[in-house]
Amino acid sequence: MIVSTFISAIATILHTVINIYIWVIITAAIVSWVRPDPYNQIVQLLYRVTEPAYAFVRRFIPTVFGGIDIAPIIILLALQFLDLFLVRLLLEFASSI
C-alpha cells in the first residue's frame, strides 16, 4: 500500500512537471515571435530553461526549415509521449501492486 501510493505520487509529480515544462516551451515560442528585449529577466529565464532542450534536439535533427525552427514542436511531441506513456505506466504499476 505504501509503495503503491509512493509510485502514484511520483507519477503525479512527473505529470505536473512535464505539463509545466510544456507551458514554458509554448510561452518561449510565442515570446520568440515578437522579438522581445533580450535583457528582460523573464526572456532570459525562458531562454535558459528551454535552450538546453532545443540544443539537444538540434544536435541530432536539423530543425530549421524555411526559417522556422521546429525544435519546440519536436520537444512538445516528446514530452506528450513521455506524459502519456511513462506516467500511465507508473500509475498502472502502482495500481497492480
Contacts in CASP RR format, 6 or more apart in sequence:
PFRMAT RR
TARGET T0000
AUTHOR 0000-0000-0000
METHOD contacts of the structure
MODEL  1
MIVSTFISAIATILHTVINIYIWVIITAAIVSWVRPDPYNQIVQLLYRVT
EPAYAFVRRFIPTVFGGIDIAPIIILLALQFLDLFLVRLLLEFASSI
3 94 0 8 1.000
3 97 0 8 1.000
4 94 0 8 1.000
4 95 0 8 1.000
4 97 0 8 1.000
5 94 0 8 1.000
7 90 0 8 1.000
7 93 0 8 1.000
7 94 0 8 1.000
7 97 0 8 1.000
8 90 0 8 1.000
8 91 0 8 1.000
8 94 0 8 1.000
8 95 0 8 1.000
10 90 0 8 1.000
11 87 0 8 1.000
11 90 0 8 1.000
11 91 0 8 1.000
11 94 0 8 1.000
14 86 0 8 1.000
14 87 0 8 1.000
14 90 0 8 1.000
15 83 0 8 1.000
15 87 0 8 1.000
18 79 0 8 1.000
18 82 0 8 1.000
18 83 0 8 1.000
18 87 0 8 1.000
19 83 0 8 1.000
21 49 0 8 1.000
21 79 0 8 1.000
22 76 0 8 1.000
22 79 0 8 1.000
22 80 0 8 1.000
24 46 0 8 1.000
24 49 0 8 1.000
24 50 0 8 1.000
25 50 0 8 1.000
25 53 0 8 1.000
25 72 0 8 1.000
25 75 0 8 1.000
25 76 0 8 1.000
25 79 0 8 1.000
26 72 0 8 1.000
26 76 0 8 1.000
27 46 0 8 1.000
28 46 0 8 1.000
28 47 0 8 1.000
28 49 0 8 1.000
28 50 0 8 1.000
28 72 0 8 1.000
29 72 0 8 1.000
31 42 0 8 1.000
31 43 0 8 1.000
31 46 0 8 1.000
36 43 0 8 1.000
37 43 0 8 1.000
38 44 0 8 1.000
50 72 0 8 1.000
53 71 0 8 1.000
53 75 0 8 1.000
54 63 0 8 1.000
54 69 0 8 1.000
54 71 0 8 1.000
54 72 0 8 1.000
54 75 0 8 1.000
57 63 0 8 1.000
57 71 0 8 1.000
57 74 0 8 1.000
57 75 0 8 1.000
58 71 0 8 1.000
61 71 0 8 1.000
61 74 0 8 1.000
63 69 0 8 1.000
63 70 0 8 1.000
63 71 0 8 1.000
63 74 0 8 1.000
64 70 0 8 1.000
END
